């Protein structure tokens, strides 16, 4: 243990560990934005469209665990950047089919992996009892912070890059004066 950490109370070291996690998420979100010009939700959505193949916005929303409205906004931004195509459905012209363009595939080829992908991989290598212990502890931490009822997107992204870069958060960041 670092001598400075030894001087901190258990509570202060716990808060410091939480800050490290938040900082890692923030740094990775910025890394993704700088590397490919997309937010985490945008990159996730683009990757899911590529994985699923031509599909509907509803199927995409289910696959990425975001609301239909949020996905619609993300798809509009991706379309403006020519990363996806919207086509009328074959059988029903009221439906839309989404597919990735060549430019979208290029972005996916050079984009860094999402932080939650690495975390899931590392977590999966632990014994089940360790995973259960981590889950119980994190759920308890969320409860201590009063966050147990907050909507939790499956994407580890920073609020600072969500709305202004098209990440579509559940709640927008505070506006500046």
Secondary structure, 3 states (H helix, E strand, C coil): CCHHHHHCCHHHHHHHHHHHHHHHHHHHHHHHHHHHCCCHHHHHHHHHHHHHCCECHHHHHHHHCCCHHHHHHHHHHHHHCCCEEEEECCCCCCCEEEEECHHHHHHHHHCCCCHHHHHHHHHHCCCHHHHHHHHHHHHHHHHHCCCCCCCCCCCCCCHHHCCCCCCCCCCCCCCCC
